[in-house]
């Protein structure tokens, strides 16, 4: 095992448009259901981290306080939800870099990124990251999350799951969110960036994340 040093988690969330307004509506669930998903998802990450690993939450709807503060980990609030474009993935990438920069994370730190609403079912992926954090610069699952029954060898390397992946912070900083075309998934641009920027021997594709993307979609 190469050690658990120099690993941090960042959890992305998106709660309310601003402190005074009604919660951001969701076509999938009510706000209370959405909040419970965040509660469950964030707690699953906190239960999976090990001693020495920091966890940060980044929330982008302009809040200055929320129930996220009750988890006992640092929360970084941004207003990136109000950026003059619609692409949520682009906003999320801006959030991640803003958060890690605000907390002074070193460029060589391995960052495990998760989406707050998704439930971590087992520790297979973070355990692999801990065991290989010096050997690889990125560890991720290729193909769409909807290809959960497709063998890994048949999944497109032009797509990836951004619900959870691990990448060294210096590469997060190199990725230019403005290259993301407005109505295209950020997953396409991240997969291309990884292939074009990180040497093949420093990349590792995993078969299994141990993550639940919504109801009944486990990857």
URTA-V122914 format. One record per pair of residues at least 24 apart in sequence whose ideal C-beta (glycine too) atoms are under 10 Angstrom apart, sorted by the first residue. I is the first residue (numbers start at 1). GAP is how many residues later the second one is. Records with the same first field share a line. If there is no record, write none. Layout:
# URTA-V122914
I->GAP ; GAP
This chain:
# URTA-V122914
1->126 ; 129 ; 130 ; 131 ; 132
2->128 ; 129 ; 130 ; 131 ; 132 ; 133 ; 134
3->49 ; 127 ; 128 ; 130 ; 131
4->45 ; 46 ; 47 ; 48 ; 49 ; 106 ; 122 ; 123 ; 125 ; 126 ; 127 ; 129
5->47 ; 48 ; 104 ; 105 ; 125 ; 128 ; 129
6->46 ; 47 ; 99 ; 100 ; 102 ; 103 ; 104 ; 105 ; 127 ; 128 ; 162 ; 163
7->42 ; 43 ; 45 ; 46 ; 47 ; 102 ; 103 ; 104 ; 105 ; 119 ; 122 ; 123 ; 126 ; 159
8->41 ; 44 ; 45 ; 46 ; 47 ; 48 ; 91 ; 92 ; 95 ; 97 ; 98 ; 101 ; 102 ; 103 ; 104 ; 105 ; 161
9->33 ; 36 ; 37 ; 39 ; 40 ; 44 ; 45 ; 46 ; 47 ; 48 ; 64 ; 102 ; 103 ; 104 ; 105 ; 117 ; 155 ; 157
10->35 ; 44 ; 45 ; 46 ; 47 ; 48 ; 66 ; 85 ; 86 ; 87 ; 89 ; 90 ; 93 ; 95 ; 101 ; 102 ; 103 ; 104 ; 159 ; 162
11->27 ; 30 ; 31 ; 34 ; 35 ; 44 ; 45 ; 46 ; 47 ; 48 ; 57 ; 60 ; 62 ; 64 ; 85 ; 88 ; 101 ; 102 ; 103 ; 104 ; 105 ; 106 ; 107 ; 153
12->44 ; 45 ; 46 ; 47 ; 48 ; 76 ; 77 ; 79 ; 80 ; 81 ; 83 ; 84 ; 87 ; 101 ; 102 ; 103 ; 104 ; 105 ; 150 ; 151
13->25 ; 28 ; 29 ; 44 ; 45 ; 46 ; 47 ; 48 ; 50 ; 53 ; 55 ; 62 ; 79 ; 82 ; 102 ; 103 ; 104
14->24 ; 44 ; 45 ; 46 ; 47 ; 66 ; 67 ; 74 ; 77 ; 78 ; 81 ; 101 ; 102 ; 103
15->44 ; 45 ; 46 ; 47 ; 48 ; 51 ; 52 ; 53 ; 62 ; 66 ; 101
16->43 ; 45 ; 46 ; 47 ; 50 ; 65
17->44 ; 45 ; 46 ; 62 ; 64 ; 65
18->43 ; 44 ; 45 ; 46 ; 61 ; 63 ; 64
19->42 ; 43 ; 44 ; 45 ; 46 ; 47 ; 58
20->42
21->40 ; 41
23->38
24->37 ; 57
26->91
28->89 ; 186 ; 187
29->88 ; 185 ; 186
34->82 ; 83
35->31 ; 32 ; 82
36->81
37->78 ; 79 ; 80 ; 81 ; 82 ; 175 ; 177
38->28 ; 29 ; 30 ; 33 ; 77 ; 78 ; 79 ; 80
39->28 ; 29 ; 31 ; 32 ; 77 ; 78
40->76 ; 77 ; 78 ; 79 ; 80 ; 172
41->73 ; 74 ; 75 ; 76 ; 77 ; 78 ; 79 ; 122 ; 170 ; 171
42->25 ; 26 ; 28 ; 29 ; 31 ; 72 ; 74 ; 75 ; 76 ; 77 ; 78
43->28 ; 76 ; 77
44->70 ; 74 ; 75 ; 76 ; 77 ; 78 ; 79 ; 166 ; 167 ; 168
45->26 ; 28 ; 67 ; 69 ; 71 ; 73 ; 74 ; 75 ; 81 ; 119
46->25 ; 26 ; 27 ; 74
47->73 ; 76
48->64 ; 66 ; 72 ; 73 ; 74 ; 75 ; 77 ; 78 ; 79 ; 162
49->24 ; 63 ; 74 ; 77
50->73 ; 76 ; 77 ; 80
52->78
53->57 ; 59 ; 73 ; 76 ; 77
54->49 ; 51 ; 55
55->57 ; 59
56->40 ; 43 ; 44 ; 46 ; 47 ; 49 ; 55
57->42 ; 57 ; 59
58->34 ; 36 ; 37 ; 38 ; 39 ; 40 ; 41 ; 42 ; 44 ; 45 ; 55 ; 58
59->36 ; 40 ; 57
60->28 ; 31 ; 32 ; 34 ; 35 ; 38 ; 39
68->48
74->25 ; 28 ; 29
75->24
76->24 ; 25 ; 26 ; 27
77->25
78->24
80->97
83->94
85->92 ; 93 ; 95 ; 97 ; 98
86->96 ; 97
87->90 ; 93 ; 94 ; 95 ; 96 ; 97 ; 98 ; 99 ; 102
88->97 ; 98
89->73 ; 88 ; 91 ; 95 ; 96 ; 97 ; 98 ; 99 ; 100 ; 101
90->86 ; 87 ; 88 ; 89 ; 90 ; 91 ; 92 ; 94 ; 96 ; 99
91->86 ; 89 ; 95
92->70 ; 85 ; 94
93->69 ; 79 ; 82 ; 83 ; 84 ; 85 ; 87 ; 93 ; 96 ; 97
94->83 ; 84
95->82
96->71 ; 73 ; 76 ; 77 ; 79 ; 81
97->72 ; 75 ; 76 ; 77 ; 78 ; 80
100->69 ; 72 ; 73
101->68 ; 71 ; 72
105->64 ; 67 ; 68
106->62 ; 63 ; 64
107->61 ; 62 ; 63 ; 64 ; 65 ; 66 ; 67
108->25 ; 26 ; 29 ; 60 ; 61 ; 62
109->24 ; 59 ; 60 ; 61 ; 63
110->24 ; 26 ; 27 ; 28 ; 29 ; 56 ; 57 ; 58 ; 59
111->27 ; 54 ; 55 ; 56 ; 57 ; 58 ; 59 ; 60 ; 61
112->27 ; 52 ; 53 ; 54 ; 55
113->27 ; 49 ; 50 ; 51 ; 52 ; 53 ; 54 ; 59
114->48 ; 49 ; 50 ; 51 ; 52 ; 95 ; 97
115->46 ; 47 ; 48 ; 49 ; 96 ; 98
117->46 ; 95 ; 96 ; 97
118->27 ; 43 ; 45 ; 46 ; 91 ; 93 ; 94 ; 95 ; 96 ; 99 ; 101
119->91 ; 92 ; 93 ; 94 ; 95 ; 99
120->43 ; 44 ; 89 ; 90 ; 91 ; 92
121->87 ; 88 ; 89 ; 90 ; 91 ; 97 ; 98
122->86 ; 87 ; 88 ; 89 ; 96
123->87
124->82 ; 83 ; 84 ; 85 ; 86 ; 87
125->39 ; 40 ; 41 ; 81 ; 83 ; 84 ; 85 ; 86 ; 94
126->38 ; 40 ; 83 ; 84
127->83
128->38 ; 76 ; 78 ; 80 ; 81 ; 82
129->35 ; 36 ; 37 ; 75 ; 77
130->36
132->34 ; 72
133->33 ; 35
135->66 ; 67 ; 69
136->30 ; 31 ; 32 ; 62 ; 65 ; 66 ; 67 ; 68
137->29 ; 30 ; 31 ; 33 ; 34 ; 57 ; 60 ; 61 ; 62 ; 64 ; 65 ; 66 ; 67
138->27 ; 28 ; 29 ; 30 ; 33 ; 52 ; 55 ; 56 ; 57 ; 59 ; 60 ; 64 ; 65 ; 66 ; 67
139->25 ; 26 ; 27 ; 28 ; 64 ; 65 ; 66 ; 67 ; 70
140->24 ; 25 ; 26 ; 27 ; 50 ; 51 ; 54 ; 63 ; 64 ; 65 ; 66 ; 69
141->24 ; 64 ; 65 ; 66 ; 67 ; 68 ; 70 ; 78
142->45 ; 49 ; 52 ; 53 ; 61 ; 63 ; 64 ; 65
143->44 ; 48 ; 62 ; 76
144->41 ; 43 ; 44 ; 75
145->42 ; 64 ; 66 ; 68 ; 69 ; 72 ; 73 ; 74
146->67 ; 71 ; 73
147->72
148->60 ; 61 ; 65 ; 68 ; 69 ; 70 ; 71
149->70
151->56
152->53 ; 54 ; 55 ; 56
153->52 ; 54
155->50 ; 52
156->32 ; 35
157->34 ; 35 ; 37 ; 38 ; 46 ; 48
158->29 ; 30 ; 31 ; 33 ; 34 ; 37
159->26 ; 28 ; 29 ; 31 ; 32 ; 33
160->25 ; 26 ; 27 ; 28 ; 29 ; 30 ; 31 ; 32 ; 33 ; 34 ; 35 ; 45
161->26 ; 29 ; 30 ; 45 ; 48 ; 50 ; 52 ; 58
162->24 ; 25 ; 28 ; 29
163->24 ; 46 ; 48 ; 49 ; 50 ; 51 ; 54 ; 56
164->42 ; 45 ; 46 ; 47 ; 49 ; 55
165->25 ; 29 ; 41 ; 44
166->38 ; 40
167->26 ; 27 ; 31 ; 36
168->30 ; 34
171->26 ; 27 ; 31
174->24
